[in-house]
Amino acid sequence: MLEQALATGAAVQNMLLSAQSLNYGTMWRTGDMAYSDVVKEGLGLRSEDVIAAFLYIGSIGAEPKARPELDYSACCVEWNG
C-alpha cells in the first residue's frame, strides 16, 4: 500500500512538471472533495477508493499574485552537522 501511494504521488508530480514544461498552469488539490462519497460515486468509485489528487491544468490567464516573503527564522535553524 505504501509503495502504491508513493508511486502515485511521484506520477502526479511528474504530470504537473510535464504540463508546466509546456507552459501550462497547474495546481494539485485534494481537500474535502477527495473524501466525499458523493464525489466518489459521481466518478464511479467505491467509498473505500482513495482520490490522490485533483489536477487543475490550463492556460495561464494572468501573472501569479505576489506572495509575502516568509521568515523561516521563526521555525528553522541552520544545521552545521
VEXTIMAR-647130 format. One record per atom (N, C-alpha, C): residue in three letters; atom name; x, y, z. Coordinates in nm, 2 decimals. Example, Ala and Ser with C-alpha at 12.3 -4.5 7.8 and 13.67 -1.06 7.14 Angstrom:
<atoms>
<atom><type>ALA</type><atom>N</atom><c1>1.32</c1><c2>-0.57</c2><c3>0.78</c3></atom>
<atom><type>ALA</type><atom>CA</atom><c1>1.23</c1><c2>-0.45</c2><c3>0.78</c3></atom>
<atom><type>ALA</type><atom>C</atom><c1>1.32</c1><c2>-0.33</c2><c3>0.78</c3></atom>
<atom><type>SER</type><atom>N</atom><c1>1.28</c1><c2>-0.22</c2><c3>0.71</c3></atom>
<atom><type>SER</type><atom>CA</atom><c1>1.37</c1><c2>-0.11</c2><c3>0.71</c3></atom>
<atom><type>SER</type><atom>C</atom><c1>1.29</c1><c2>0.00</c2><c3>0.79</c3></atom>
</atoms>
This chain:
<atoms>
<atom><type>MET</type><atom>N</atom><c1>0.08</c1><c2>-0.12</c2><c3>0.00</c3></atom>
<atom><type>MET</type><atom>CA</atom><c1>0.00</c1><c2>0.00</c2><c3>0.00</c3></atom>
<atom><type>MET</type><atom>C</atom><c1>0.09</c1><c2>0.13</c2><c3>0.00</c3></atom>
<atom><type>LEU</type><atom>N</atom><c1>0.19</c1><c2>0.13</c2><c3>0.08</c3></atom>
<atom><type>LEU</type><atom>CA</atom><c1>0.28</c1><c2>0.24</c2><c3>0.09</c3></atom>
<atom><type>LEU</type><atom>C</atom><c1>0.35</c1><c2>0.27</c2><c3>-0.05</c3></atom>
<atom><type>GLU</type><atom>N</atom><c1>0.39</c1><c2>0.16</c2><c3>-0.11</c3></atom>
<atom><type>GLU</type><atom>CA</atom><c1>0.46</c1><c2>0.18</c2><c3>-0.24</c3></atom>
<atom><type>GLU</type><atom>C</atom><c1>0.36</c1><c2>0.24</c2><c3>-0.34</c3></atom>
<atom><type>GLN</type><atom>N</atom><c1>0.23</c1><c2>0.19</c2><c3>-0.34</c3></atom>
<atom><type>GLN</type><atom>CA</atom><c1>0.13</c1><c2>0.25</c2><c3>-0.43</c3></atom>
<atom><type>GLN</type><atom>C</atom><c1>0.11</c1><c2>0.40</c2><c3>-0.41</c3></atom>
<atom><type>ALA</type><atom>N</atom><c1>0.10</c1><c2>0.44</c2><c3>-0.28</c3></atom>
<atom><type>ALA</type><atom>CA</atom><c1>0.08</c1><c2>0.58</c2><c3>-0.25</c3></atom>
<atom><type>ALA</type><atom>C</atom><c1>0.20</c1><c2>0.66</c2><c3>-0.30</c3></atom>
<atom><type>LEU</type><atom>N</atom><c1>0.32</c1><c2>0.61</c2><c3>-0.27</c3></atom>
<atom><type>LEU</type><atom>CA</atom><c1>0.44</c1><c2>0.69</c2><c3>-0.31</c3></atom>
<atom><type>LEU</type><atom>C</atom><c1>0.45</c1><c2>0.70</c2><c3>-0.46</c3></atom>
<atom><type>ALA</type><atom>N</atom><c1>0.42</c1><c2>0.59</c2><c3>-0.53</c3></atom>
<atom><type>ALA</type><atom>CA</atom><c1>0.43</c1><c2>0.59</c2><c3>-0.68</c3></atom>
<atom><type>ALA</type><atom>C</atom><c1>0.32</c1><c2>0.68</c2><c3>-0.74</c3></atom>
<atom><type>THR</type><atom>N</atom><c1>0.21</c1><c2>0.69</c2><c3>-0.67</c3></atom>
<atom><type>THR</type><atom>CA</atom><c1>0.10</c1><c2>0.78</c2><c3>-0.72</c3></atom>
<atom><type>THR</type><atom>C</atom><c1>0.14</c1><c2>0.92</c2><c3>-0.70</c3></atom>
<atom><type>GLY</type><atom>N</atom><c1>0.20</c1><c2>0.95</c2><c3>-0.59</c3></atom>
<atom><type>GLY</type><atom>CA</atom><c1>0.25</c1><c2>1.09</c2><c3>-0.57</c3></atom>
<atom><type>GLY</type><atom>C</atom><c1>0.35</c1><c2>1.13</c2><c3>-0.67</c3></atom>
<atom><type>ALA</type><atom>N</atom><c1>0.45</c1><c2>1.04</c2><c3>-0.70</c3></atom>
<atom><type>ALA</type><atom>CA</atom><c1>0.55</c1><c2>1.07</c2><c3>-0.80</c3></atom>
<atom><type>ALA</type><atom>C</atom><c1>0.49</c1><c2>1.09</c2><c3>-0.93</c3></atom>
<atom><type>ALA</type><atom>N</atom><c1>0.39</c1><c2>1.01</c2><c3>-0.97</c3></atom>
<atom><type>ALA</type><atom>CA</atom><c1>0.33</c1><c2>1.02</c2><c3>-1.10</c3></atom>
<atom><type>ALA</type><atom>C</atom><c1>0.25</c1><c2>1.15</c2><c3>-1.11</c3></atom>
<atom><type>VAL</type><atom>N</atom><c1>0.18</c1><c2>1.19</c2><c3>-1.01</c3></atom>
<atom><type>VAL</type><atom>CA</atom><c1>0.11</c1><c2>1.32</c2><c3>-1.01</c3></atom>
<atom><type>VAL</type><atom>C</atom><c1>0.21</c1><c2>1.43</c2><c3>-1.03</c3></atom>
<atom><type>GLN</type><atom>N</atom><c1>0.32</c1><c2>1.43</c2><c3>-0.95</c3></atom>
<atom><type>GLN</type><atom>CA</atom><c1>0.42</c1><c2>1.53</c2><c3>-0.96</c3></atom>
<atom><type>GLN</type><atom>C</atom><c1>0.48</c1><c2>1.54</c2><c3>-1.10</c3></atom>
<atom><type>ASN</type><atom>N</atom><c1>0.51</c1><c2>1.42</c2><c3>-1.16</c3></atom>
<atom><type>ASN</type><atom>CA</atom><c1>0.56</c1><c2>1.42</c2><c3>-1.30</c3></atom>
<atom><type>ASN</type><atom>C</atom><c1>0.46</c1><c2>1.48</c2><c3>-1.40</c3></atom>
<atom><type>MET</type><atom>N</atom><c1>0.33</c1><c2>1.45</c2><c3>-1.38</c3></atom>
<atom><type>MET</type><atom>CA</atom><c1>0.23</c1><c2>1.51</c2><c3>-1.47</c3></atom>
<atom><type>MET</type><atom>C</atom><c1>0.23</c1><c2>1.67</c2><c3>-1.45</c3></atom>
<atom><type>LEU</type><atom>N</atom><c1>0.24</c1><c2>1.72</c2><c3>-1.33</c3></atom>
<atom><type>LEU</type><atom>CA</atom><c1>0.24</c1><c2>1.86</c2><c3>-1.31</c3></atom>
<atom><type>LEU</type><atom>C</atom><c1>0.37</c1><c2>1.92</c2><c3>-1.38</c3></atom>
<atom><type>LEU</type><atom>N</atom><c1>0.48</c1><c2>1.86</c2><c3>-1.36</c3></atom>
<atom><type>LEU</type><atom>CA</atom><c1>0.61</c1><c2>1.91</c2><c3>-1.42</c3></atom>
<atom><type>LEU</type><atom>C</atom><c1>0.60</c1><c2>1.91</c2><c3>-1.57</c3></atom>
<atom><type>SER</type><atom>N</atom><c1>0.54</c1><c2>1.80</c2><c3>-1.62</c3></atom>
<atom><type>SER</type><atom>CA</atom><c1>0.53</c1><c2>1.79</c2><c3>-1.77</c3></atom>
<atom><type>SER</type><atom>C</atom><c1>0.44</c1><c2>1.90</c2><c3>-1.82</c3></atom>
<atom><type>ALA</type><atom>N</atom><c1>0.33</c1><c2>1.93</c2><c3>-1.76</c3></atom>
<atom><type>ALA</type><atom>CA</atom><c1>0.24</c1><c2>2.03</c2><c3>-1.80</c3></atom>
<atom><type>ALA</type><atom>C</atom><c1>0.31</c1><c2>2.17</c2><c3>-1.79</c3></atom>
<atom><type>GLN</type><atom>N</atom><c1>0.38</c1><c2>2.19</c2><c3>-1.68</c3></atom>
<atom><type>GLN</type><atom>CA</atom><c1>0.44</c1><c2>2.32</c2><c3>-1.66</c3></atom>
<atom><type>GLN</type><atom>C</atom><c1>0.55</c1><c2>2.34</c2><c3>-1.77</c3></atom>
<atom><type>SER</type><atom>N</atom><c1>0.62</c1><c2>2.23</c2><c3>-1.81</c3></atom>
<atom><type>SER</type><atom>CA</atom><c1>0.72</c1><c2>2.25</c2><c3>-1.91</c3></atom>
<atom><type>SER</type><atom>C</atom><c1>0.66</c1><c2>2.29</c2><c3>-2.05</c3></atom>
<atom><type>LEU</type><atom>N</atom><c1>0.53</c1><c2>2.26</c2><c3>-2.06</c3></atom>
<atom><type>LEU</type><atom>CA</atom><c1>0.46</c1><c2>2.30</c2><c3>-2.19</c3></atom>
<atom><type>LEU</type><atom>C</atom><c1>0.39</c1><c2>2.44</c2><c3>-2.17</c3></atom>
<atom><type>ASN</type><atom>N</atom><c1>0.43</c1><c2>2.51</c2><c3>-2.06</c3></atom>
<atom><type>ASN</type><atom>CA</atom><c1>0.38</c1><c2>2.64</c2><c3>-2.03</c3></atom>
<atom><type>ASN</type><atom>C</atom><c1>0.23</c1><c2>2.65</c2><c3>-1.99</c3></atom>
<atom><type>TYR</type><atom>N</atom><c1>0.18</c1><c2>2.54</c2><c3>-1.93</c3></atom>
<atom><type>TYR</type><atom>CA</atom><c1>0.05</c1><c2>2.54</c2><c3>-1.87</c3></atom>
<atom><type>TYR</type><atom>C</atom><c1>0.06</c1><c2>2.57</c2><c3>-1.72</c3></atom>
<atom><type>GLY</type><atom>N</atom><c1>-0.04</c1><c2>2.63</c2><c3>-1.67</c3></atom>
<atom><type>GLY</type><atom>CA</atom><c1>-0.05</c1><c2>2.65</c2><c3>-1.53</c3></atom>
<atom><type>GLY</type><atom>C</atom><c1>-0.11</c1><c2>2.52</c2><c3>-1.46</c3></atom>
<atom><type>THR</type><atom>N</atom><c1>-0.06</c1><c2>2.49</c2><c3>-1.34</c3></atom>
<atom><type>THR</type><atom>CA</atom><c1>-0.10</c1><c2>2.37</c2><c3>-1.28</c3></atom>
<atom><type>THR</type><atom>C</atom><c1>-0.13</c1><c2>2.39</c2><c3>-1.13</c3></atom>
<atom><type>MET</type><atom>N</atom><c1>-0.21</c1><c2>2.31</c2><c3>-1.08</c3></atom>
<atom><type>MET</type><atom>CA</atom><c1>-0.24</c1><c2>2.31</c2><c3>-0.93</c3></atom>
<atom><type>MET</type><atom>C</atom><c1>-0.28</c1><c2>2.17</c2><c3>-0.89</c3></atom>
<atom><type>TRP</type><atom>N</atom><c1>-0.23</c1><c2>2.12</c2><c3>-0.78</c3></atom>
<atom><type>TRP</type><atom>CA</atom><c1>-0.26</c1><c2>1.99</c2><c3>-0.72</c3></atom>
<atom><type>TRP</type><atom>C</atom><c1>-0.35</c1><c2>2.02</c2><c3>-0.60</c3></atom>
<atom><type>ARG</type><atom>N</atom><c1>-0.47</c1><c2>1.97</c2><c3>-0.60</c3></atom>
<atom><type>ARG</type><atom>CA</atom><c1>-0.56</c1><c2>1.99</c2><c3>-0.48</c3></atom>
<atom><type>ARG</type><atom>C</atom><c1>-0.62</c1><c2>1.86</c2><c3>-0.44</c3></atom>
<atom><type>THR</type><atom>N</atom><c1>-0.65</c1><c2>1.85</c2><c3>-0.31</c3></atom>
<atom><type>THR</type><atom>CA</atom><c1>-0.73</c1><c2>1.74</c2><c3>-0.26</c3></atom>
<atom><type>THR</type><atom>C</atom><c1>-0.85</c1><c2>1.80</c2><c3>-0.19</c3></atom>
<atom><type>GLY</type><atom>N</atom><c1>-0.83</c1><c2>1.83</c2><c3>-0.06</c3></atom>
<atom><type>GLY</type><atom>CA</atom><c1>-0.94</c1><c2>1.89</c2><c3>0.01</c3></atom>
<atom><type>GLY</type><atom>C</atom><c1>-1.06</c1><c2>1.80</c2><c3>0.03</c3></atom>
<atom><type>ASP</type><atom>N</atom><c1>-1.17</c1><c2>1.86</c2><c3>0.08</c3></atom>
<atom><type>ASP</type><atom>CA</atom><c1>-1.28</c1><c2>1.78</c2><c3>0.12</c3></atom>
<atom><type>ASP</type><atom>C</atom><c1>-1.34</c1><c2>1.70</c2><c3>0.01</c3></atom>
<atom><type>MET</type><atom>N</atom><c1>-1.34</c1><c2>1.75</c2><c3>-0.11</c3></atom>
<atom><type>MET</type><atom>CA</atom><c1>-1.40</c1><c2>1.67</c2><c3>-0.22</c3></atom>
<atom><type>MET</type><atom>C</atom><c1>-1.33</c1><c2>1.53</c2><c3>-0.24</c3></atom>
<atom><type>ALA</type><atom>N</atom><c1>-1.21</c1><c2>1.52</c2><c3>-0.21</c3></atom>
<atom><type>ALA</type><atom>CA</atom><c1>-1.14</c1><c2>1.40</c2><c3>-0.23</c3></atom>
<atom><type>ALA</type><atom>C</atom><c1>-1.19</c1><c2>1.29</c2><c3>-0.13</c3></atom>
<atom><type>TYR</type><atom>N</atom><c1>-1.25</c1><c2>1.33</c2><c3>-0.02</c3></atom>
<atom><type>TYR</type><atom>CA</atom><c1>-1.30</c1><c2>1.24</c2><c3>0.08</c3></atom>
<atom><type>TYR</type><atom>C</atom><c1>-1.45</c1><c2>1.22</c2><c3>0.07</c3></atom>
<atom><type>SER</type><atom>N</atom><c1>-1.52</c1><c2>1.29</c2><c3>-0.02</c3></atom>
<atom><type>SER</type><atom>CA</atom><c1>-1.66</c1><c2>1.29</c2><c3>-0.03</c3></atom>
<atom><type>SER</type><atom>C</atom><c1>-1.72</c1><c2>1.16</c2><c3>-0.10</c3></atom>
<atom><type>ASP</type><atom>N</atom><c1>-1.80</c1><c2>1.09</c2><c3>-0.04</c3></atom>
<atom><type>ASP</type><atom>CA</atom><c1>-1.86</c1><c2>0.97</c2><c3>-0.10</c3></atom>
<atom><type>ASP</type><atom>C</atom><c1>-1.95</c1><c2>1.01</c2><c3>-0.22</c3></atom>
<atom><type>VAL</type><atom>N</atom><c1>-2.01</c1><c2>1.13</c2><c3>-0.22</c3></atom>
<atom><type>VAL</type><atom>CA</atom><c1>-2.09</c1><c2>1.18</c2><c3>-0.33</c3></atom>
<atom><type>VAL</type><atom>C</atom><c1>-2.00</c1><c2>1.20</c2><c3>-0.45</c3></atom>
<atom><type>VAL</type><atom>N</atom><c1>-1.89</c1><c2>1.26</c2><c3>-0.43</c3></atom>
<atom><type>VAL</type><atom>CA</atom><c1>-1.79</c1><c2>1.28</c2><c3>-0.54</c3></atom>
<atom><type>VAL</type><atom>C</atom><c1>-1.74</c1><c2>1.15</c2><c3>-0.59</c3></atom>
<atom><type>LYS</type><atom>N</atom><c1>-1.70</c1><c2>1.06</c2><c3>-0.50</c3></atom>
<atom><type>LYS</type><atom>CA</atom><c1>-1.66</c1><c2>0.93</c2><c3>-0.54</c3></atom>
<atom><type>LYS</type><atom>C</atom><c1>-1.76</c1><c2>0.85</c2><c3>-0.63</c3></atom>
<atom><type>GLU</type><atom>N</atom><c1>-1.89</c1><c2>0.86</c2><c3>-0.58</c3></atom>
<atom><type>GLU</type><atom>CA</atom><c1>-1.99</c1><c2>0.79</c2><c3>-0.65</c3></atom>
<atom><type>GLU</type><atom>C</atom><c1>-2.01</c1><c2>0.85</c2><c3>-0.79</c3></atom>
<atom><type>GLY</type><atom>N</atom><c1>-2.00</c1><c2>0.98</c2><c3>-0.80</c3></atom>
<atom><type>GLY</type><atom>CA</atom><c1>-2.01</c1><c2>1.05</c2><c3>-0.93</c3></atom>
<atom><type>GLY</type><atom>C</atom><c1>-1.90</c1><c2>1.01</c2><c3>-1.03</c3></atom>
<atom><type>LEU</type><atom>N</atom><c1>-1.79</c1><c2>0.98</c2><c3>-0.97</c3></atom>
<atom><type>LEU</type><atom>CA</atom><c1>-1.67</c1><c2>0.94</c2><c3>-1.06</c3></atom>
<atom><type>LEU</type><atom>C</atom><c1>-1.67</c1><c2>0.79</c2><c3>-1.08</c3></atom>
<atom><type>GLY</type><atom>N</atom><c1>-1.77</c1><c2>0.72</c2><c3>-1.03</c3></atom>
<atom><type>GLY</type><atom>CA</atom><c1>-1.78</c1><c2>0.57</c2><c3>-1.04</c3></atom>
<atom><type>GLY</type><atom>C</atom><c1>-1.68</c1><c2>0.49</c2><c3>-0.95</c3></atom>
<atom><type>LEU</type><atom>N</atom><c1>-1.65</c1><c2>0.56</c2><c3>-0.84</c3></atom>
<atom><type>LEU</type><atom>CA</atom><c1>-1.56</c1><c2>0.49</c2><c3>-0.75</c3></atom>
<atom><type>LEU</type><atom>C</atom><c1>-1.63</c1><c2>0.43</c2><c3>-0.63</c3></atom>
<atom><type>ARG</type><atom>N</atom><c1>-1.57</c1><c2>0.34</c2><c3>-0.56</c3></atom>
<atom><type>ARG</type><atom>CA</atom><c1>-1.63</c1><c2>0.29</c2><c3>-0.44</c3></atom>
<atom><type>ARG</type><atom>C</atom><c1>-1.59</c1><c2>0.38</c2><c3>-0.32</c3></atom>
<atom><type>SER</type><atom>N</atom><c1>-1.67</c1><c2>0.37</c2><c3>-0.21</c3></atom>
<atom><type>SER</type><atom>CA</atom><c1>-1.64</c1><c2>0.46</c2><c3>-0.10</c3></atom>
<atom><type>SER</type><atom>C</atom><c1>-1.50</c1><c2>0.43</c2><c3>-0.04</c3></atom>
<atom><type>GLU</type><atom>N</atom><c1>-1.45</c1><c2>0.31</c2><c3>-0.05</c3></atom>
<atom><type>GLU</type><atom>CA</atom><c1>-1.32</c1><c2>0.28</c2><c3>0.01</c3></atom>
<atom><type>GLU</type><atom>C</atom><c1>-1.21</c1><c2>0.31</c2><c3>-0.09</c3></atom>
<atom><type>ASP</type><atom>N</atom><c1>-1.24</c1><c2>0.36</c2><c3>-0.21</c3></atom>
<atom><type>ASP</type><atom>CA</atom><c1>-1.13</c1><c2>0.40</c2><c3>-0.30</c3></atom>
<atom><type>ASP</type><atom>C</atom><c1>-1.08</c1><c2>0.54</c2><c3>-0.25</c3></atom>
<atom><type>VAL</type><atom>N</atom><c1>-0.95</c1><c2>0.57</c2><c3>-0.29</c3></atom>
<atom><type>VAL</type><atom>CA</atom><c1>-0.89</c1><c2>0.69</c2><c3>-0.25</c3></atom>
<atom><type>VAL</type><atom>C</atom><c1>-0.86</c1><c2>0.78</c2><c3>-0.36</c3></atom>
<atom><type>ILE</type><atom>N</atom><c1>-0.89</c1><c2>0.90</c2><c3>-0.35</c3></atom>
<atom><type>ILE</type><atom>CA</atom><c1>-0.86</c1><c2>1.00</c2><c3>-0.45</c3></atom>
<atom><type>ILE</type><atom>C</atom><c1>-0.73</c1><c2>1.07</c2><c3>-0.41</c3></atom>
<atom><type>ALA</type><atom>N</atom><c1>-0.63</c1><c2>1.06</c2><c3>-0.49</c3></atom>
<atom><type>ALA</type><atom>CA</atom><c1>-0.50</c1><c2>1.11</c2><c3>-0.45</c3></atom>
<atom><type>ALA</type><atom>C</atom><c1>-0.48</c1><c2>1.26</c2><c3>-0.49</c3></atom>
<atom><type>ALA</type><atom>N</atom><c1>-0.55</c1><c2>1.30</c2><c3>-0.59</c3></atom>
<atom><type>ALA</type><atom>CA</atom><c1>-0.54</c1><c2>1.44</c2><c3>-0.64</c3></atom>
<atom><type>ALA</type><atom>C</atom><c1>-0.65</c1><c2>1.48</c2><c3>-0.74</c3></atom>
<atom><type>PHE</type><atom>N</atom><c1>-0.68</c1><c2>1.61</c2><c3>-0.73</c3></atom>
<atom><type>PHE</type><atom>CA</atom><c1>-0.75</c1><c2>1.67</c2><c3>-0.85</c3></atom>
<atom><type>PHE</type><atom>C</atom><c1>-0.65</c1><c2>1.76</c2><c3>-0.91</c3></atom>
<atom><type>LEU</type><atom>N</atom><c1>-0.62</c1><c2>1.74</c2><c3>-1.04</c3></atom>
<atom><type>LEU</type><atom>CA</atom><c1>-0.52</c1><c2>1.82</c2><c3>-1.11</c3></atom>
<atom><type>LEU</type><atom>C</atom><c1>-0.59</c1><c2>1.92</c2><c3>-1.19</c3></atom>
<atom><type>TYR</type><atom>N</atom><c1>-0.55</c1><c2>2.05</c2><c3>-1.17</c3></atom>
<atom><type>TYR</type><atom>CA</atom><c1>-0.60</c1><c2>2.16</c2><c3>-1.25</c3></atom>
<atom><type>TYR</type><atom>C</atom><c1>-0.49</c1><c2>2.19</c2><c3>-1.34</c3></atom>
<atom><type>ILE</type><atom>N</atom><c1>-0.52</c1><c2>2.18</c2><c3>-1.47</c3></atom>
<atom><type>ILE</type><atom>CA</atom><c1>-0.42</c1><c2>2.22</c2><c3>-1.57</c3></atom>
<atom><type>ILE</type><atom>C</atom><c1>-0.49</c1><c2>2.30</c2><c3>-1.68</c3></atom>
<atom><type>GLY</type><atom>N</atom><c1>-0.43</c1><c2>2.41</c2><c3>-1.71</c3></atom>
<atom><type>GLY</type><atom>CA</atom><c1>-0.49</c1><c2>2.50</c2><c3>-1.81</c3></atom>
<atom><type>GLY</type><atom>C</atom><c1>-0.40</c1><c2>2.62</c2><c3>-1.85</c3></atom>
<atom><type>SER</type><atom>N</atom><c1>-0.46</c1><c2>2.71</c2><c3>-1.93</c3></atom>
<atom><type>SER</type><atom>CA</atom><c1>-0.38</c1><c2>2.83</c2><c3>-1.97</c3></atom>
<atom><type>SER</type><atom>C</atom><c1>-0.37</c1><c2>2.92</c2><c3>-1.85</c3></atom>
<atom><type>ILE</type><atom>N</atom><c1>-0.26</c1><c2>2.99</c2><c3>-1.86</c3></atom>
<atom><type>ILE</type><atom>CA</atom><c1>-0.23</c1><c2>3.09</c2><c3>-1.75</c3></atom>
<atom><type>ILE</type><atom>C</atom><c1>-0.29</c1><c2>3.22</c2><c3>-1.80</c3></atom>
<atom><type>GLY</type><atom>N</atom><c1>-0.39</c1><c2>3.27</c2><c3>-1.72</c3></atom>
<atom><type>GLY</type><atom>CA</atom><c1>-0.46</c1><c2>3.39</c2><c3>-1.76</c3></atom>
<atom><type>GLY</type><atom>C</atom><c1>-0.40</c1><c2>3.52</c2><c3>-1.71</c3></atom>
<atom><type>ALA</type><atom>N</atom><c1>-0.31</c1><c2>3.51</c2><c3>-1.61</c3></atom>
<atom><type>ALA</type><atom>CA</atom><c1>-0.25</c1><c2>3.63</c2><c3>-1.55</c3></atom>
<atom><type>ALA</type><atom>C</atom><c1>-0.13</c1><c2>3.59</c2><c3>-1.48</c3></atom>
<atom><type>GLU</type><atom>N</atom><c1>-0.05</c1><c2>3.69</c2><c3>-1.44</c3></atom>
<atom><type>GLU</type><atom>CA</atom><c1>0.07</c1><c2>3.66</c2><c3>-1.36</c3></atom>
<atom><type>GLU</type><atom>C</atom><c1>0.02</c1><c2>3.62</c2><c3>-1.22</c3></atom>
<atom><type>PRO</type><atom>N</atom><c1>0.09</c1><c2>3.53</c2><c3>-1.16</c3></atom>
<atom><type>PRO</type><atom>CA</atom><c1>0.05</c1><c2>3.49</c2><c3>-1.02</c3></atom>
<atom><type>PRO</type><atom>C</atom><c1>0.07</c1><c2>3.61</c2><c3>-0.92</c3></atom>
<atom><type>LYS</type><atom>N</atom><c1>-0.02</c1><c2>3.61</c2><c3>-0.83</c3></atom>
<atom><type>LYS</type><atom>CA</atom><c1>-0.02</c1><c2>3.72</c2><c3>-0.73</c3></atom>
<atom><type>LYS</type><atom>C</atom><c1>0.11</c1><c2>3.71</c2><c3>-0.65</c3></atom>
<atom><type>ALA</type><atom>N</atom><c1>0.17</c1><c2>3.82</c2><c3>-0.61</c3></atom>
<atom><type>ALA</type><atom>CA</atom><c1>0.29</c1><c2>3.83</c2><c3>-0.53</c3></atom>
<atom><type>ALA</type><atom>C</atom><c1>0.26</c1><c2>3.77</c2><c3>-0.39</c3></atom>
<atom><type>ARG</type><atom>N</atom><c1>0.35</c1><c2>3.69</c2><c3>-0.34</c3></atom>
<atom><type>ARG</type><atom>CA</atom><c1>0.33</c1><c2>3.63</c2><c3>-0.21</c3></atom>
<atom><type>ARG</type><atom>C</atom><c1>0.44</c1><c2>3.69</c2><c3>-0.12</c3></atom>
<atom><type>PRO</type><atom>N</atom><c1>0.40</c1><c2>3.72</c2><c3>0.01</c3></atom>
<atom><type>PRO</type><atom>CA</atom><c1>0.50</c1><c2>3.78</c2><c3>0.10</c3></atom>
<atom><type>PRO</type><atom>C</atom><c1>0.61</c1><c2>3.68</c2><c3>0.13</c3></atom>
<atom><type>GLU</type><atom>N</atom><c1>0.73</c1><c2>3.74</c2><c3>0.15</c3></atom>
<atom><type>GLU</type><atom>CA</atom><c1>0.84</c1><c2>3.66</c2><c3>0.19</c3></atom>
<atom><type>GLU</type><atom>C</atom><c1>0.81</c1><c2>3.60</c2><c3>0.33</c3></atom>
<atom><type>LEU</type><atom>N</atom><c1>0.85</c1><c2>3.47</c2><c3>0.35</c3></atom>
<atom><type>LEU</type><atom>CA</atom><c1>0.83</c1><c2>3.41</c2><c3>0.48</c3></atom>
<atom><type>LEU</type><atom>C</atom><c1>0.96</c1><c2>3.42</c2><c3>0.56</c3></atom>
<atom><type>ASP</type><atom>N</atom><c1>0.94</c1><c2>3.44</c2><c3>0.69</c3></atom>
<atom><type>ASP</type><atom>CA</atom><c1>1.05</c1><c2>3.45</c2><c3>0.79</c3></atom>
<atom><type>ASP</type><atom>C</atom><c1>1.07</c1><c2>3.31</c2><c3>0.84</c3></atom>
<atom><type>TYR</type><atom>N</atom><c1>1.17</c1><c2>3.24</c2><c3>0.79</c3></atom>
<atom><type>TYR</type><atom>CA</atom><c1>1.19</c1><c2>3.10</c2><c3>0.83</c3></atom>
<atom><type>TYR</type><atom>C</atom><c1>1.27</c1><c2>3.09</c2><c3>0.96</c3></atom>
<atom><type>SER</type><atom>N</atom><c1>1.32</c1><c2>3.20</c2><c3>1.01</c3></atom>
<atom><type>SER</type><atom>CA</atom><c1>1.40</c1><c2>3.20</c2><c3>1.13</c3></atom>
<atom><type>SER</type><atom>C</atom><c1>1.31</c1><c2>3.17</c2><c3>1.25</c3></atom>
<atom><type>ALA</type><atom>N</atom><c1>1.18</c1><c2>3.19</c2><c3>1.24</c3></atom>
<atom><type>ALA</type><atom>CA</atom><c1>1.09</c1><c2>3.16</c2><c3>1.35</c3></atom>
<atom><type>ALA</type><atom>C</atom><c1>1.07</c1><c2>3.01</c2><c3>1.36</c3></atom>
<atom><type>CYS</type><atom>N</atom><c1>1.10</c1><c2>2.93</c2><c3>1.26</c3></atom>
<atom><type>CYS</type><atom>CA</atom><c1>1.07</c1><c2>2.79</c2><c3>1.28</c3></atom>
<atom><type>CYS</type><atom>C</atom><c1>1.19</c1><c2>2.70</c2><c3>1.23</c3></atom>
<atom><type>CYS</type><atom>N</atom><c1>1.30</c1><c2>2.76</c2><c3>1.18</c3></atom>
<atom><type>CYS</type><atom>CA</atom><c1>1.41</c1><c2>2.68</c2><c3>1.13</c3></atom>
<atom><type>CYS</type><atom>C</atom><c1>1.54</c1><c2>2.73</c2><c3>1.18</c3></atom>
<atom><type>VAL</type><atom>N</atom><c1>1.63</c1><c2>2.64</c2><c3>1.20</c3></atom>
<atom><type>VAL</type><atom>CA</atom><c1>1.77</c1><c2>2.67</c2><c3>1.24</c3></atom>
<atom><type>VAL</type><atom>C</atom><c1>1.86</c1><c2>2.61</c2><c3>1.14</c3></atom>
<atom><type>GLU</type><atom>N</atom><c1>1.98</c1><c2>2.67</c2><c3>1.12</c3></atom>
<atom><type>GLU</type><atom>CA</atom><c1>2.08</c1><c2>2.61</c2><c3>1.03</c3></atom>
<atom><type>GLU</type><atom>C</atom><c1>2.15</c1><c2>2.49</c2><c3>1.10</c3></atom>
<atom><type>TRP</type><atom>N</atom><c1>2.16</c1><c2>2.38</c2><c3>1.03</c3></atom>
<atom><type>TRP</type><atom>CA</atom><c1>2.23</c1><c2>2.27</c2><c3>1.09</c3></atom>
<atom><type>TRP</type><atom>C</atom><c1>2.37</c1><c2>2.27</c2><c3>1.04</c3></atom>
<atom><type>ASN</type><atom>N</atom><c1>2.46</c1><c2>2.26</c2><c3>1.13</c3></atom>
<atom><type>ASN</type><atom>CA</atom><c1>2.61</c1><c2>2.26</c2><c3>1.10</c3></atom>
<atom><type>ASN</type><atom>C</atom><c1>2.67</c1><c2>2.12</c2><c3>1.12</c3></atom>
<atom><type>GLY</type><atom>N</atom><c1>2.59</c1><c2>2.02</c2><c3>1.13</c3></atom>
<atom><type>GLY</type><atom>CA</atom><c1>2.64</c1><c2>1.88</c2><c3>1.14</c3></atom>
<atom><type>GLY</type><atom>C</atom><c1>2.71</c1><c2>1.85</c2><c3>1.27</c3></atom>
</atoms>
